[in-house]
Amino acid sequence: MQQVARARSIIHVSPEAVMDAFINPVSMSKFWFHRRDEGLRPDESVMFYLGDAKDAFGFTVQVIDLVANSEIHLR
């Protein structure tokens, strides 16, 4: 069974700040998931972790496309 999640929220910061919060693993861990990669890049897969423990549950996310300060497409 394929798992699908969709989320939508209103964020009151600049598009640059939101993009950085997703692309930069250090920034993302302050708000959402923890990551152990060097940043999001198109056509790459990264792991998102629920917490920062060494044995934290993780799931793979494929980066489909990034449009600077506009869109992030993940699968």
Order of alpha helices (4+ residues) and beta strands (2+ residues): alpha-alpha-beta-beta-beta-beta
